[in-house]
Amino acid sequence: MSDQVQQLKNTNDQKRKYPLPAGEKFEILGKDRFASIEPSELLKGKIIAIIGYGNQGRAQGMCMRDSGLHVIVGNQEDSYKKQAVRDGMEAMSISQAASKADILFILTTDESQPEIWEEQVLPHIKTGKTLVWASGYNVAYETVAIPPACDVLLIAPRMMGSVVRDLYVAGRGAMAEVGVHRNASGKAERTMLALCKAIALDKGGCIVSTCMGEAALDLFAEQIYMPVMTQWIQTCFELGVEFGFAPEKMVLELYASSEMSQIFHLMATRGCFKQMAHHSTTSQYGTFSRASRFFTPEIKDHFNKIARKNFHSDIEDGKFVDEWTASKADAQKKLQLLMQEKLTHPMSKAEDTVLSQLSTFNNASTSSSNDATGGLVTFATGAIIGCLATLLAYYARSENGWTRSH
């Protein structure tokens, strides 16, 4: 380990708590902020390296290239690098790209990034370079040592890479969380605006954020919200089969018919509860009147205790980072076991049958079960909305949003 890396790591190791931005406010950059920005002019002569040509790397790289920017790709010898070549990209090793580029998009996986950064990227980081992250995770939790004389940006699309690209091609844009983590040059914000515009994120909405805010909220969703959601879907499947419904119909009703995805789309465009106006009054009454049966004060208290423990210990104090990044090999083995457990569950087997048979129909992605099982969507939606309300209530209880509650 170099003396520079060791010095920076020693400084970082003195802190084991990761403060969250207390009282952060919601702000979307207005279109006027981008009006005078022309990416191909502002970034003329700059070489942009995509480090890691995965889902986000491919999408962002192709969008910036098609916006007239000079983009190269740094990737190990694998299928992703071959894809970059097929896409007409100038592909090379990570070390070569890091050395050659003025602006680096660090888009490798969170858990592999510290090692790749230290061995292949950091030795080539010189004064004046701009470093861009699409995930605030490693910057926020200080697993990468960043030299002080570089601009550091957060440009984090809130969509999968394939959707980012599809929206760009369609003349639209994805939503993103963006921010200037370090402005060493005094020009970091204009560089950020130019890069966002080159990916068409200005068309989708750029929400002002920080690396810690973006990372912590992502982990909140992944470790507090989604575990409840996914486990409840599995529980509803098991209950439905117990009640006598065919496993395949349960899969259809809970998610495979795409009805639930349409409901969530309406939540995003109309509002979580306002979208209920698109449901029958029977569905509305069943959902609202039965939700409280599942989420009693005792159950809410139970959820809140677990949520607070997970949030303060795993996210604020960094124990999840120690588990997932520092103990990478053990955590990846555990992930494989957990994934295998889910893929061998009866629900996964039932969905294989459903998806295979529906693939022969043109309307497979939008079909919906219309028989007696239709009532189950009220059952599932009521519980999901109750879950959402509980988690929102937990978040709102903190006077400043992200503030600790002792």
Buried (B, 14 or more C-beta within 10 A) or exposed (E): EEEEBEEBBEEBEEEEEBEBBEEBEEEEBEEEBBEEBBBBEBBEEBBBBBBBBBBBBBBBBBBBBBBBBBBBBBBBEEEBBEBBEEBEBBBBBBBBBBBBBBBBBBBBEBBBBBBBBBEBBBBBBEEEBBBBBBBBBBBBBBBBBBBEEBBBBBBBBBBEBEBBBBBBEEEEBBBBBBBBBBBBBEEBBBBBBBBBBBBBBBBBBBBBBBBBBBBBBBBBEEBBBEEBBEEBBBEBBBEBBEEEBBBBBBBBBBBBBBBBEBBEEBBEEEEBBEBBEEBEEEBBEBBBEBBBEBBEEEBBEEBBEEBBEBBBEBBBBBBBBBBBBEEBEEBEEEEEEEEEEEEEBBBBEBBEEBEEEBEEEEEBEEBBBEEEBBEBBBBBBBBBBBBBBBBEEBBEEBEEBBBBEE
